[in-house]
């Protein structure tokens, strides 16, 4: 088993636990999915899935949200932000 395969297999216990987390309920507000690089591409897919299921969402690059969030959430008082990061150390995502 190579390193990539090992890392993938090591993630299963985490994802099984994540499935048991009760997500907060959210009204009709805006869901902002933030990420950088590969995580941003994943954010775009997640936002599209939210929208397809009737929940308003946008994907925003971490640096953009950190510096100009008011440009993306215009008139939205009810905003939920989900930040994605592979490493947990992307400086722009951490700032966001």
Secondary structure, DSSP 8 states (H G I E B T S, - for coil): --HHHHHHHHTHHHHHHHTT-------S-EEEEEE-THHHHHHHHHHHHHHHTT--EEEEEHHHHHHHHHHHSTT-SSEEEEE--SSS--HHHHH-
